[in-house]
Amino acid sequence: MELKTLTELLNISGVEVTEIIREESGKLYLRVEASENKTAICSHCEEVHERVHSIAEVIVEDLRVSGKRVFLVFKKRKVKCPKDGQIHVEKIDWIMERFTKRFAEEISRLTAITTNQEAGWYLGLDDEKVYRIDKKTLEAEAKKN
């Protein structure tokens, strides 16, 4: 597949696919980068910080593409928060721990109509992981309301 096509299929605002890292037995690993250079937002105080402490590569799972599980590999910045002096990772609005928010929403939709075990079978995950992701999504929804 072409990188531009994959970027369009992902449809994540401000993100573009820069490389297909590898494709193996039903899994697709894609390197993604921010298409615009934004400043880092501290996950602790949620304020913008200009100075970056360090950068780490992370992998998150996203929705399937062409029947393959998709893993996005990207660089996440760490900043030193002036409020507590600790180092925190940047907050990225489309990420929820080790998966994308839309992947978590897909799990919530599935578990609303079926069991965790069946949703896990369909997505290729164990039912305990499905339970944890669904629980986090429901807790986030409860905080909003």
N, C-alpha and C positions, 0 to 999 in steps of 0.2 A: 504494500500500500504506500501511497505517497504521503509525505509528512503533512502537507497542507490538508489532505483529505482526512487524515487522522485528527488533526487539530479541529476541523469542522465537526467530525463525529463526536469528539469529546465535548465540544460546546461549553467549555469552562471559560468564563469571562477573564480576559487578561492573561491567558496561558496559551502557549503554543508548543507543539511537539517538535523537538529538535533532532531526535535520533530514535531509531528502533534499536534498543539494546540487544534484545534477543526474543526469539519466539520458540517456545517449547511446549510440548504436550498440553495443549489447551490453555497456555498462559502467554501473555504478551507483556513485555517490559518496555516501557516508553520513557525516554528522558524528556522532561518538560521544563520550560523556563518561563518566567514572567515576560510578557511581551512589552510591558512598560516598566520602567525603573521606578519603583515606589520606595518610600522610606519604610523602615521596619516599625511595626506596631507591637509594643510589649504586651505579652499575654497576661502579665500580672496587673499592670496599671492601665492598660489599653491606651497609652499615649504614644505619640510618634517619637522615635529616637533616631538621631542622625548617625550616631556612632555604633558600629557593629563590632561585637566582641569576637565572634567566630562564626564559621559556617559549617553546617553538617549536612550530609546527604541523607535523605529519608525516603522511604518507600511507603506509599499508601495504595490501598485497593480502590478501584473505581468500578463503575458499571461495565458489564460485558460489551465487547464489540465483536461482531461476527461469531458469536458463540464462544469467545475466548475470554477468560478472566484477564482483566487489565490491571497492571500495577504501574503506577506513576512514580518515577524516580526524579527527585528534584532537590535543590539546595534550599535549606531553611536556615535563616540567620538567627544568631543569638545576640541579645543585647544586654548590657548592664543597666538595670533599672535604677534611676537616681532616687526613687522613693524608698526602696528597701536595700539597695546596694547589691542585690543578688543578680545572678545571670538567669535570664528567662528566654525561651524561644519566642520567635515572632508569632503573632496571631495572623493566621491566614483564613479568610472568611469561608472558603470552600472545603476546609479540612476539619475533620473531627477525629482527633487522635491518629490512628493508623489506617483511616479510610476517609473517603470523601463524604460530605454531608448527603449528597444525593444517593450514594450507595446505602448509607444508613436509612434514608427515607424509603428506599426500595425494600429493605429488610422489614421496616415497620409496616409497609403496605402488605407484604407477604404474610407476616405473622398475624395480621389482623384477620386474615381469611383462612389460615392454615396453622399447623403446629410449628414450633421451632425446629423440630427434627425434619419435617418435610421441607421447610424453607431452606434449611441447611443443606439438605440433599440436592435441592434444585440449584443452589448457588455454589455448591462444592465446599461448604464450610461445615464444621462440627456444630451441633445444636447448642453447645455451651457458648461458643463465640456469637452465634445468632442471638442468644439470650442477652449477653452482655451489651452488644451493639443496640439491640432494641430497647433495653433498659436505659442506656445513656440518651437515646433519642427521645424517649418518653419523659425523662427527667428534664432535658433541655426544653421540651415543649411546655412542661409544667411551669418552668421558671419564666417563660415568656408570658404566660397567662396569669 
